Amino acid sequence: MRIIVADCSARYAGRLNASLDRAKRVLLIKADSSCLIFSELGSYKPLNWMTAPCTLHESVPQDCDITQKVDADIAGKAGIAGKTGKANKADIASVAEDDEALSDACIPEKVIRVCADKSDDVLTIDLWHIYSDQTHELGIDPGLVKDGVEDHLQHYLAEQIDRIGKGARLVRREYPTAIGPVDIMAIDAEGNHVAIEIKRHGGIDGVEQLTRYCTLLNRDPLLAPVRGIFAAQTITPQAKVLAEDRGFHCLILDYESMKHTESDTLTLF
């Protein structure tokens, strides 16, 4: 991972044209050549970026254009001297100093150009002043392990199916239907089938999804009547009202409690 802190400006050309004016920022360049530009404040997302697959080129710009301008201005002063006799060495030196300052202001220390391999998109970054340029070998990352995702909630509720009511029995997880699998299918103490839709944060979309499942399952005479349970760690007030209006029971899942409850499932060891 290469980390550059620099005064920079950037231009993105391609499917979207965008630019960043000169400011102090952080550049992250990964081993796959992807490049991201970050600012101190604002969004945690990069201001601009180029993702892999891409090719990165780095160059030090030449000051030939500025040199030619200086030569032209000095020649102009010399021409004036020849005609009027007013130009002198001080005039020429002044022009040279002014254009040297202009050269420093107009030429970046480095230019990074990142080109997408599968399109014409190009990210060009001018580094005007580099404060730090470091590279670190990070090695292979083991990846993010998420705790409390929907799959975990489904797993624990299937093991602790009596949380939907005493005497309940699990039929199976990911019960297949023509429009997708129901998270859990169970049978309650009265022998009726129960379709359970599980979300981390329950919203109206989840209620609509459960509605579609129950509507389809109730057309099967071998399963009907099928009632629905909308289970989540949190449920929005609007989703709760809609679920109850459609005859569904809302179940709040306490993940920490479920995680620390021993399973009754028999195991070999």
C-alpha positions in Angstrom: 0.0 0.0 0.0 1.4 3.3 -1.1 0.3 6.4 0.9 1.0 9.9 -0.4 0.2 13.1 1.4 0.4 16.0 -1.1 -1.0 19.2 -2.4 -2.8 17.9 -5.4 -5.4 18.5 -8.1 -7.2 15.9 -10.2 -9.1 15.4 -13.4 -11.3 12.5 -14.2 -12.3 12.0 -17.9 -14.5 9.3 -19.3 -18.0 8.3 -18.6 -18.1 11.1 -16.1 -16.0 14.3 -16.2 -15.0 15.6 -12.8 -12.2 17.7 -11.3 -10.7 18.5 -7.9 -9.0 21.9 -7.3 -5.7 22.0 -5.6 -5.7 21.1 -1.9 -3.9 19.0 0.6 -5.1 15.4 0.4 -4.2 11.7 0.9 -3.7 9.3 -2.0 -3.9 5.5 -1.5 -2.4 3.4 -4.2 -2.9 -0.3 -3.9 -0.9 -3.2 -5.3 -3.4 -3.7 -8.1 -2.8 0.0 -9.2 -6.2 1.2 -8.0 -6.0 4.7 -6.7 -8.2 6.6 -4.2 -8.1 10.3 -3.2 -9.3 11.3 0.3 -9.8 14.6 2.1 -9.5 15.4 5.8 -13.2 16.1 6.4 -16.6 15.2 4.8 -17.6 11.7 3.6 -15.6 8.6 4.5 -15.7 7.7 0.8 -12.9 8.9 -1.5 -13.4 12.1 -3.4 -12.4 10.4 -6.6 -10.9 7.1 -7.5 -10.0 4.5 -10.2 -10.6 0.9 -9.5 -8.8 -2.1 -10.9 -8.2 -3.4 -13.5 -6.2 -0.3 -14.4 -2.7 0.8 -15.3 -0.8 3.5 -13.5 1.9 5.7 -15.0 4.0 8.2 -13.0 6.0 10.9 -14.6 8.0 14.1 -13.7 6.7 16.9 -16.1 9.2 18.8 -18.2 9.4 22.6 -17.9 10.2 23.1 -21.6 7.1 25.2 -22.1 8.0 27.6 -19.3 11.6 27.7 -20.5 10.5 28.7 -24.0 8.3 31.4 -22.5 11.2 32.8 -20.5 13.4 32.8 -23.6 10.7 34.6 -25.6 10.2 37.3 -22.9 13.9 37.9 -22.6 14.2 38.1 -26.3 11.4 40.6 -26.3 13.2 42.7 -23.7 16.3 42.6 -25.8 14.4 43.6 -28.9 13.0 46.6 -27.0 16.5 47.5 -25.9 17.6 47.5 -29.5 14.9 49.9 -30.6 14.5 52.2 -27.6 17.6 51.7 -25.6 15.5 51.5 -22.4 15.8 47.8 -21.6 18.8 46.8 -19.5 20.2 43.8 -17.7 18.0 44.5 -14.7 14.9 44.3 -16.9 16.0 41.0 -18.3 16.9 39.6 -14.9 13.5 40.6 -13.6 11.8 38.8 -16.4 13.8 35.7 -15.7 13.0 35.8 -12.0 9.3 36.3 -12.6 9.1 33.4 -15.0 11.1 31.2 -12.7 8.5 31.8 -10.0 5.8 31.1 -12.6 7.6 27.8 -13.5 7.6 26.7 -9.8 3.9 27.5 -9.5 2.8 25.9 -12.7 4.8 22.7 -12.8 3.8 19.9 -10.5 6.5 17.7 -8.9 4.9 14.6 -10.3 1.9 13.5 -12.4 0.1 10.3 -11.8 -2.1 9.0 -14.6 -4.4 6.0 -14.0 -6.1 4.5 -17.0 -8.9 2.0 -16.9 -8.0 -1.2 -18.8 -11.6 -1.9 -20.0 -12.7 1.6 -20.9 -11.4 5.0 -21.9 -11.7 6.4 -18.3 -8.6 8.3 -17.1 -7.7 9.8 -13.7 -4.9 12.4 -13.8 -3.5 13.6 -10.6 -1.0 16.5 -10.4 1.1 16.5 -7.2 2.2 20.0 -6.6 4.0 19.5 -3.3 4.6 16.1 -1.7 4.8 16.0 2.1 5.1 12.2 2.4 5.4 9.3 0.1 5.6 5.9 1.8 5.0 2.3 0.8 4.0 -0.5 3.3 3.7 -4.2 2.6 0.4 -5.2 4.3 0.4 -8.9 3.3 -2.7 -11.1 2.8 -5.7 -9.9 4.7 -7.9 -12.6 6.3 -11.0 -10.7 5.5 -13.9 -9.2 7.5 -15.9 -11.5 9.7 -19.4 -10.1 10.3 -21.3 -11.0 13.4 -25.0 -10.7 13.6 -25.8 -11.0 9.9 -29.1 -12.4 8.7 -27.5 -15.9 8.2 -26.5 -16.0 11.9 -30.0 -14.9 13.0 -31.5 -17.6 10.8 -29.1 -20.2 12.2 -29.9 -19.4 15.8 -33.6 -19.1 15.4 -33.7 -22.4 13.6 -31.9 -24.0 16.6 -34.2 -22.1 19.0 -37.4 -22.4 17.1 -39.5 -22.3 20.3 -38.9 -18.6 20.3 -41.9 -18.3 17.9 -44.0 -20.3 20.4 -43.9 -23.3 22.6 -44.3 -26.6 20.8 -43.1 -25.2 17.5 -41.0 -27.5 15.2 -38.6 -26.7 12.4 -39.4 -27.9 8.9 -36.3 -26.5 7.3 -34.2 -23.4 6.6 -34.3 -21.8 3.1 -37.6 -23.4 2.3 -37.9 -23.3 -1.5 -40.7 -21.6 -3.4 -41.2 -20.5 -7.0 -40.3 -16.9 -6.1 -37.3 -17.6 -3.8 -36.6 -19.4 -0.5 -38.4 -18.6 2.7 -35.8 -18.1 5.5 -37.5 -20.6 7.8 -40.5 -22.8 7.5 -41.9 -24.2 10.8 -45.0 -25.8 12.2 -46.6 -24.3 15.3 -48.1 -26.2 18.3 -51.5 -26.3 16.5 -49.9 -28.0 13.5 -50.1 -25.0 11.2 -47.3 -24.0 8.9 -45.4 -20.8 9.7 -43.3 -18.9 7.2 -40.7 -16.7 8.9 -38.9 -13.8 7.1 -35.7 -12.7 8.9 -34.0 -9.3 8.6 -31.4 -7.4 10.7 -33.4 -4.2 10.3 -37.0 -4.8 9.3 -38.6 -2.4 6.9 -41.7 -2.3 4.7 -39.8 -4.1 1.9 -39.4 -7.1 4.2 -43.1 -7.2 5.0 -43.9 -7.1 1.3 -41.5 -10.0 0.7 -43.2 -12.0 3.4 -46.6 -11.2 2.0 -45.6 -12.6 -1.4 -44.4 -15.8 0.2 -47.5 -16.3 2.3 -49.8 -15.6 -0.7 -48.1 -18.2 -2.8 -47.8 -20.8 0.0 -51.4 -20.6 0.9 -52.4 -21.7 -2.6 -50.9 -25.1 -1.8 -53.6 -27.2 -0.1 -50.9 -29.4 1.5 -49.5 -26.3 3.4 -52.5 -24.0 3.9 -53.2 -22.3 6.2 -49.7 -20.6 6.3 -49.3 -17.7 8.7 -46.3 -15.3 8.6 -43.9 -14.1 11.2 -41.7 -11.0 10.5 -38.5 -11.4 12.6 -35.8 -8.8 13.0 -33.4 -7.2 15.5 -35.3 -3.9 14.9 -38.5 -3.2 13.1 -39.6 0.3 11.9 -42.9 1.6 13.2 -44.3 1.7 9.6 -43.3 -1.9 9.0 -44.8 -3.1 12.2 -48.2 -1.4 11.4 -48.2 -2.9 7.9 -47.2 -6.4 9.1 -49.9 -6.5 11.8 -52.5 -5.2 9.3 -51.7 -8.2 7.1 -52.0 -10.6 10.0 -48.3 -11.2 10.6 -46.8 -11.5 14.0 -43.7 -9.3 14.6 -40.8 -10.9 16.6 -37.9 -8.9 17.9 -34.7 -11.0 17.9 -32.2 -10.5 20.7 -29.0 -11.6 18.9 -26.8 -11.6 22.0 -29.2 -13.7 24.0 -29.6 -16.1 21.0 -25.9 -16.4 20.6 -25.3 -17.4 24.2 -28.1 -19.9 24.4 -27.0 -23.5 24.2 -28.5 -25.5 21.3 -30.6 -28.6 22.0 -29.5 -30.1 18.7 -27.8 -33.4 19.2 -24.2 -33.6 17.9 -21.6 -36.4 17.7 -19.1 -34.7 19.9 
